[in-house]
Amino acid sequence: MVGSFVDGGSRHSIWVTTMKSFLFVMRHPPHFSSRVQETLDQILTTAAFDQAVSVLFVDDGVLQLKQGQHPENMVLKNTSAMLSVLEMYEINNLYIEAESLSDRGLTSADSILPAKVVPRSAVNDLLKEYDVVLSD
């Protein structure tokens, strides 16, 4: 968006950016396909443009946060290493769906990153808080 103002008889143009809030929903397991890596790239790119970014891990997506993964034998990148840079991009609002954790025998203590555990019943309200919601 371009705005303008007049100062001393001269007209000046300025760029006005509108910050939007983005919630990326991660549903797929790590090392499954390039989809997870592509979504992580989108997350970091969006944050690099000074947008407010949050991430919700649901279903098999909670496995991306599991400690002790050994992807060395996989062809794909180590997604847990990519996740560790989220804080550098000021992506601090991470959420994990409680039922997805418990269905996979995990707890929040198994996570490589601090994240707020939210019950499934609260996910719809969480989605409504964001301007843009994108799923992997």
Secondary structure by P-SEA (a helix, b strand, c coil): cbbbbbcccbbbbbbbbbbbbbbbbbcccccccaaaaaaaaaaaaaaaaccbbbbbbccccccccccccccccccccaaaaaaaacccccccbbbbcaaaaaaaccccccccbbbbbbcccaaaaaaaaccccccc
